[in-house]
Amino acid sequence: MWQAVATQAEGREDMPKPVAKSIALVLAFGVAAILTGLAYWEPAGTGPEAQPPQEPATARPEAKGLGEPLPGAPPIDPELGAELATKWEERDPDYEPRTRHLRPDGSPKYINRLFLESSPYLLQHAHNPVDWYPWGDEAFEVARRSGRPVVLSVGYSTCHWCHVMEEESFDDEEIARYLNENYIIIKSTGKSARMWTPST
């Protein structure tokens, strides 16, 4: 089944070729799974037309190291922005962003929710241009409200193929834009997924 989906993704003309190849790679290696349904999914009345209008984008203050908006992602929530700014100011003096997307002063061009996590694996992805969510209720609630499917990427810090996937896909701005515009993207260590149960 996954091979058929991967072949279909590569053959789509409306999708950039690198995006199609990355989606095929995700499916072929099983690094990520696209979840098209949840046990408590309620698609009726949850599509984009049913969503309240978005608030204006909140600036990511460059002086605080928050960089640029994630490509194709919705505006940053002010509360999240404040948390990221605080964490950035409190970072270790020897902190080095793990990304190829750096500004001239060495600060990261992008920062996402994973910067607030404690897992070394999740922190490795904190400066991808992907609008990552950690595994938990928030991500699935956003998916339910928006009517978008979930892309789940599970890995660990010493996994070779996880690093290949990051370099070839998750750190690519064009692929990140496509993912951010069409999915709710979750990054998990696997352990957190096994320990989590959805709230009712």
C-alpha positions as CSV (number, residue, x, y, z in Angstrom):
1,M,0.0,0.0,0.0
2,W,2.7,2.5,1.0
3,Q,4.6,1.8,-2.3
4,A,1.5,2.6,-4.3
5,V,1.0,5.9,-2.3
6,A,4.7,6.8,-2.8
7,T,4.5,6.1,-6.6
8,Q,1.4,8.3,-6.8
9,A,3.1,11.1,-4.9
10,E,6.1,11.0,-7.3
11,G,3.7,11.2,-10.3
12,R,1.8,14.3,-9.1
13,E,2.4,17.3,-11.4
14,D,1.0,19.8,-8.9
15,M,3.7,18.9,-6.3
16,P,7.4,20.0,-6.5
17,K,9.6,17.1,-7.4
18,P,11.7,17.3,-4.2
19,V,8.5,17.3,-2.2
20,A,7.2,14.3,-4.0
21,K,10.5,12.4,-3.5
22,S,10.6,13.3,0.2
23,I,7.1,12.1,0.7
24,A,7.9,8.9,-1.1
25,L,11.0,8.5,1.1
26,V,9.0,9.1,4.3
27,L,6.5,6.4,3.3
28,A,9.2,4.0,2.0
29,F,11.3,4.1,5.1
30,G,8.5,4.3,7.6
31,V,10.2,7.2,9.3
32,A,6.9,9.1,9.2
33,A,3.3,8.0,9.0
34,I,0.4,10.0,7.6
35,L,-2.6,9.6,9.9
36,T,-5.7,10.4,8.0
37,G,-8.1,9.6,10.7
38,L,-8.3,9.7,14.5
39,A,-10.7,7.7,16.7
40,Y,-12.4,10.9,17.7
41,W,-12.1,12.8,14.4
42,E,-15.0,15.0,13.6
43,P,-14.5,16.3,10.1
44,A,-18.0,17.9,9.6
45,G,-17.9,21.6,10.1
46,T,-14.2,21.6,11.0
47,G,-12.7,22.6,7.6
48,P,-11.0,25.8,6.8
49,E,-14.3,27.5,6.0
50,A,-15.5,26.8,9.6
51,Q,-12.4,28.4,11.2
52,P,-12.5,31.9,12.7
53,P,-10.4,34.5,10.9
54,Q,-6.7,34.4,11.9
55,E,-5.3,37.2,13.9
56,P,-2.6,39.3,12.3
57,A,0.8,37.9,12.3
58,T,2.9,38.7,15.4
59,A,6.4,39.8,14.7
60,R,9.2,37.4,15.8
61,P,11.5,39.9,17.4
62,E,14.9,39.3,15.7
63,A,16.7,41.0,18.5
64,K,15.6,38.1,20.7
65,G,16.8,35.5,18.2
66,L,13.4,34.3,17.1
67,G,14.3,34.7,13.4
68,E,11.8,34.7,10.5
69,P,8.3,33.2,10.3
70,L,8.3,29.6,9.3
71,P,7.5,29.3,5.6
72,G,3.8,28.6,4.9
73,A,3.0,28.4,8.7
74,P,0.2,30.3,10.4
75,P,1.1,33.4,12.4
76,I,2.9,32.7,15.6
77,D,0.8,32.8,18.8
78,P,1.8,35.7,21.0
79,E,2.0,33.4,24.1
80,L,4.2,30.9,22.2
81,G,6.4,33.8,21.0
82,A,6.9,35.0,24.5
83,E,7.9,31.5,25.7
84,L,10.3,31.1,22.8
85,A,11.8,34.5,23.5
86,T,12.3,33.7,27.2
87,K,13.9,30.4,26.4
88,W,16.2,32.0,23.9
89,E,17.3,34.6,26.4
90,E,17.9,31.9,29.0
91,R,19.9,29.6,26.6
92,D,23.3,28.3,27.5
93,P,26.1,30.7,26.4
94,D,27.7,27.9,24.4
95,Y,24.4,27.0,22.6
96,E,24.9,26.4,18.9
97,P,21.8,26.1,16.7
98,R,21.9,22.8,14.8
99,T,20.8,24.0,11.3
100,R,22.2,25.2,8.0
101,H,19.8,28.2,8.2
102,L,21.9,30.8,10.1
103,R,21.9,34.5,10.0
104,P,25.1,36.5,9.7
105,D,25.4,36.8,13.5
106,G,25.2,33.0,13.9
107,S,21.6,33.0,15.3
108,P,19.1,30.7,13.7
109,K,16.9,31.9,10.8
110,Y,14.0,29.7,12.2
111,I,12.8,28.5,15.6
112,N,9.9,26.3,16.3
113,R,8.0,24.8,19.3
114,L,10.6,22.0,19.8
115,F,13.0,24.6,21.2
116,L,10.8,24.5,24.4
117,E,11.3,20.7,24.7
118,S,13.9,18.8,26.9
119,S,14.5,15.8,24.7
120,P,17.9,16.0,22.9
121,Y,16.2,14.4,19.8
122,L,13.4,17.0,19.6
123,L,15.9,19.9,20.3
124,Q,17.9,18.7,17.2
125,H,14.9,19.8,15.1
126,A,14.2,23.1,16.9
127,H,15.5,25.2,14.1
128,N,14.0,23.4,11.1
129,P,11.7,25.5,9.0
130,V,8.9,23.0,9.8
131,D,6.1,24.1,12.1
132,W,6.7,21.1,14.4
133,Y,4.4,20.1,17.3
134,P,5.6,17.8,20.0
135,W,3.3,14.7,20.5
136,G,0.3,15.6,22.6
137,D,-3.2,17.0,22.8
138,E,-2.5,20.4,21.2
139,A,-1.3,19.0,17.9
140,F,-4.3,16.7,17.5
141,E,-6.7,19.4,18.6
142,V,-5.3,21.7,15.9
143,A,-5.6,18.9,13.3
144,R,-9.2,18.3,14.3
145,R,-10.1,22.0,14.1
146,S,-8.3,22.6,10.8
147,G,-9.5,19.4,9.1
148,R,-5.8,18.6,8.2
149,P,-4.2,15.2,8.3
150,V,-1.3,14.6,10.7
151,V,2.3,13.7,9.6
152,L,4.0,11.9,12.4
153,S,7.8,11.6,12.4
154,V,9.2,9.3,15.1
155,G,13.0,8.9,15.7
156,Y,15.8,9.2,18.1
157,S,19.0,11.2,18.3
158,T,21.5,8.5,17.1
159,C,19.3,7.3,14.2
160,H,21.2,7.6,10.9
161,W,18.1,7.7,8.7
162,C,16.5,10.3,10.9
163,H,19.4,12.6,10.2
164,V,19.2,11.9,6.5
165,M,15.5,12.7,6.5
166,E,16.2,15.9,8.3
167,E,18.9,17.1,5.9
168,E,17.0,16.1,2.8
169,S,13.5,17.1,3.8
170,F,12.8,18.8,7.1
171,D,15.6,21.4,6.7
172,D,14.5,22.2,3.2
173,E,12.5,25.4,3.0
174,E,10.4,24.3,0.0
175,I,9.4,21.0,1.5
176,A,8.8,22.7,4.9
177,R,6.4,25.2,3.2
178,Y,4.4,22.3,1.6
179,L,4.2,20.4,4.9
180,N,3.3,23.6,6.9
181,E,0.5,24.5,4.4
182,N,-1.1,21.1,4.2
183,Y,-0.5,19.1,7.4
184,I,-0.1,19.3,11.2
185,I,3.4,17.9,11.7
186,I,4.3,16.1,14.9
187,K,7.8,15.1,15.9
188,S,8.1,12.3,18.6
189,T,10.7,10.1,20.2
190,G,8.3,7.2,20.2
191,K,8.5,6.9,24.0
192,S,6.3,10.0,24.4
193,A,3.8,8.5,21.9
194,R,3.5,5.3,23.8
195,M,3.0,7.1,27.1
196,W,0.3,9.5,25.8
197,T,-3.4,8.9,25.8
198,P,-5.8,11.4,24.1
199,S,-7.9,13.6,26.4
200,T,-11.6,13.2,25.9
